[in-house]
């Protein structure tokens, strides 16, 4: 008896029924593959979620005068170096509040989640599959941005890796839970997109997409510190410079993650 057969039959040769855990893993894996294909088939969403942060960084670094030259306003660093963490925050916000939110709202409005609730496959597995696909897209987009900064401008890659990873994970978690929360109380895809946009653009400003944190007025920066994407951007900037993120920013991100997650869990409905 070969190794494959020994895993699917008992000693007498009778087939062994797959365990519930194995069935769950198989169904979730198939959902992840299907969601990945759907993600790629939406070229606009895939572009903004994966490629746009790196392209924006390369365009700004190449086209804006002085963007690749040392500036006294940011301690002698090049603006393109200070902008890398901002681009990472942009990737987090875009994947969460554009890609993931749109997918969640669309699936619920079309009744996909409701129909799944009547099958042996729980709708929560579809949610898990969507989260996995979007998190992978987020990681790929962030990696492309860092690679573009290194290859295009010779940026020295010497961050505090542990702090950068922690800031990235907490920032992603806070924004993903925010996206799920918005999807929880918006009845249609159009409403979800509208609310998401109202949140998305102010958060990009807080993250320093238009005015990087070190160049913000002090009062504006203090307010940005208490927003999820602003805190994520500041924590990423500290870690990118080789320091440990400030406890305030980590606490803000943890608080938003727990708060948004609790509300989303309570309010989210499959129908």
N, C-alpha and C positions, 0 to 999 in steps of 0.2 A: 504493500500500500504506500503510495507516495505521500509527500508532506502535505499537499493540498487536500487530498482525500481525508487524511487523518484529522484535519481541522473541521471537516464538515460531516463526518460520519463517525459512529461509535465503533467499538471493536468488532461488532457483528456485521458491520457494513451498513447499518441503518442510518439514515440521515439524521443529523442533529439540528433541531430547530434553533435558529439564531436567537441569542439573548436579546432582551429589550435594549440593553445598552448598545449592543452592536447595531441593532436596527436604528437606534437614535443617531449613532455616529454616521451610518450610511446615508440616512435621509438628510441629515444636516450637511454632510459633504456635498451631496447632489444639489442641495439648495444653494450652497456657496458657489459652486461651479455655475449654476444657472444665473445667479445674481451677478457674478463676475462678467458673464457674457452680455447681460443686459447693460451693465455699466459701460463696457467697451463700445456697445452699439449706440450709446448716446454720446457722439463725439464732442458736442459742446460741453457737456458736464465733465467728461473725462479730460478735456483740454484744460478747463479752468481748475479742476481738482488736482491735476498731476503736473501739467506742463507750464501753466501760466506763472506760478511763482518763480521758477527758474528763468523763464523768458523775460519777465518783468525786471528781474535783477540784472540780467545781461544787457537789456535795452537801456536801463537807467545808467548802468556803469559805463556803457559805451557812448551814450548820446548826451548825457548831462555834463556840462563843463564843470570840472573840479570834483566830480563824483569819485574819481579814482586817485585823488591827490590828498595828502595830509591836510587836516583842518584843525586849527587851534580851538574851534568851538567844541570839539569832541576829544580833546586831550591829545591832539596830534595824530589821531587815527584817520584813516580814509573813510569817507562817508559810506562807501560800498561795504566796508567791513562792518560798520555799525548797522547796516541795513539787512544783513543776513538774518539775524534773529527776527526782525520785523517780517521778513518774507516767510519765515517758518510760522509765525503767528498768522499771517495771511493764509497760508496753506491750511492751517487748523480751522480757521473760521470758514473758509470756502467749502471745504469738504463737509463740515458739520451742518452749516446753516443753508447751504445750497444743495449739494448732492444728497446727503442723507435725509434732510428734511423733506425735500421734494419726493424722494423715493417712498418714505414712510407715508406721507400724506396721500400720494397717488395710489398706493396699494390699498389703503383703507377706503378711499373714496370709490375705488373700483370694486370693492367688495372682496378683494383677494383674501384679506385677513379673515373676513366673516366665513367665506367658503372653506378656508383651511380649518376653522374651528369645528367643522362638521366632519372632518376626516381624521384618520389616525395620526396625522402629522400636526402637532400643536403649532399654532401661529407663532409662538415664541421662538420656534426654530428658524422661521423666516426672518424674524427680527435679529436673531443672532447672526444669521448669514449676511444680512445687510450690514450689520456692524462690522463683521470681519472684513468684508469687501471694502468698505469705506475706510477702515483703519489701515488696511494694506495700501490703498490708494494714497492716504495721507502720508504714510511712511515713505512711499516711493516718491511722491512730490517733494517732500522735505529733503530726501537724499539727492534728488536731481538739483535742487536749489543749492545745496552745499557743494555738490560736485561742480556745478556751473561757476560758483564763486571761486573755487579753488583753481579750476582749469582756465577760466576766463581772466582772472585778475591776480592770480598767484597769492590768494589770501592764506596767511599762516593759520593752519588748523591746530590750535593749541587750547581748546576750551577745557573747562572743567566737565569731563564727560559724565560723571555721575550726576552732577547738578543739572547739566543740559538734558539728560535723559529724564530726570525727575520732573523738571519744568515742562518738558514736552509731553510726558504722560499725564500730568495733572492738568495742563492746559487742554489737551485733547479730551480728557474725561469731562472737564467742566463744559466744554462746548458741545460734546456729543449728548450729554444729559440735557443741556439746554435745547438742542434740536428735538429730542424725544419729547420734552415738555411742551414745546410749541406745537408739535404734531398732536399732542394729547388733547389740547383744547381748541384746535382749529378744525371746523367740520369739513372743509373742502381743501383741495390742493391749492386753489386760487387764494383762499384765505391764509393758508400756511405760507405761501410764497410772499404775500403782502406783509404779514407779520414778521416773517423771517428777514425781509428786506429792511423793515423799520429797525430791526435790531442789528442786522449785519453791518450796515454802513457806519453808524455811530461807533460800533465796536472796532471797526477797522481804523477809524480816527483815533480811538483810545490806544490802539496797538501801535500807532505811529506810522501808519502806511503813508500818510501825506506829510506828517511832521514827526520825524523820529523822536523818541522819548527824550534824549539829551537836549534837543532843541525846543521842546515844548515849554511854554510858560509854566512857572512853578505851580500855580494854582490848578492849571489844566492837568498837569502831570499827577498831582495828588488825587484828583478825581479819577484819572485813568487807572491809578493803582488799585482802585476798588471795583474795577470791572473785570470780568473773567478774561477777556482777550488782552486788555491792558496789563493786567497782572502777569499773564502768561508771557507777553512780549518783554516786560521788564525782567522777569525771571530768566528768560532765554538770553537776554542781553548780558546780564550779570555772569551767567554761566559761560557764554561765548567769550567773554573777556578773561576767563580763567578764574573767576571768583565763584563763591557759593551764592545761590539765589537768596535774596533777603527773606527772613521768616515771614514778614508781612505778606509778601506775594504768594508764598507757599500756603499760608493760612487762608488767604482769600480764595485761592484756587480749590483748596480742600473744602472750604465752606460752601462754595458754589456747587461743587460736585455732589456733596452730600445733600444739600438743599434741593437742587434741581432733580437729582435722582429720586429723592423721597417723594417729591411732588409728582414727577412723571409716573412713578410706580403706582401712585394712588389714583391719578387722573386718567391714565391711558386706557383706552377701550379698543377692543378689536373690531368693533362695528361702528 
